[in-house]
Amino acid sequence: MEDRIETLETKLMAVEDLVDELNRTVWRQQQELDLLRQHVRQLAQQVKTIQPANPLRPEDEIPPHW
């Protein structure tokens, strides 16, 4: 019986270590996601400032064969 308890305790410690590692991984990924979201917002803002206020009309565009 004591061997079974010792085996369970060992497995529990391994699971706790795994859960801690997974938590650290999720935390790092969340930090990266937050940073990427911030970059996407900045890029979207830059695109808004670059795009003309009134888009070109189809008749103003040069055909692709020119």
C-alpha positions in Angstrom: 0.0 0.0 0.0 2.8 2.4 0.9 4.4 1.8 -2.6 1.2 2.8 -4.2 1.0 6.0 -2.2 4.6 6.8 -3.0 3.9 6.2 -6.7 0.9 8.5 -6.6 2.9 11.2 -4.8 5.6 11.0 -7.4 3.1 11.2 -10.2 1.3 14.1 -8.5 4.6 16.0 -8.3 5.2 15.4 -12.0 1.7 16.7 -12.8 2.2 19.8 -10.6 5.5 20.5 -12.5 3.8 20.0 -15.8 0.9 22.3 -14.8 3.4 25.0 -13.7 5.3 24.7 -17.0 2.0 25.0 -18.9 1.0 28.0 -16.9 4.3 29.7 -17.8 3.9 28.8 -21.4 0.3 30.2 -21.5 1.5 33.4 -19.7 4.3 33.9 -22.3 1.9 33.3 -25.2 -0.5 35.8 -23.7 2.3 38.4 -23.5 3.2 37.8 -27.1 -0.5 38.0 -28.2 -0.9 41.3 -26.4 2.2 42.6 -28.1 1.0 41.4 -31.5 -2.4 43.0 -31.0 -0.7 46.3 -30.2 1.4 46.0 -33.4 -1.7 45.2 -35.4 -3.5 48.3 -34.0 -0.5 50.4 -34.9 -0.3 49.1 -38.4 -4.0 49.6 -38.9 -3.7 53.2 -37.8 -0.7 53.6 -40.2 -2.8 52.2 -43.1 -5.6 54.5 -42.3 -3.3 57.5 -42.5 -1.8 56.3 -45.8 -5.0 55.5 -47.7 -6.6 58.3 -49.6 -9.8 59.7 -48.2 -11.7 59.1 -51.4 -10.8 55.8 -53.2 -10.0 55.8 -56.9 -12.9 55.3 -59.3 -12.5 52.3 -61.7 -12.3 54.7 -64.7 -9.3 56.5 -63.1 -7.3 53.3 -62.8 -4.7 52.4 -65.5 -5.5 49.1 -67.2 -3.0 46.3 -66.3 -1.8 46.0 -69.9 -0.3 49.6 -70.0 
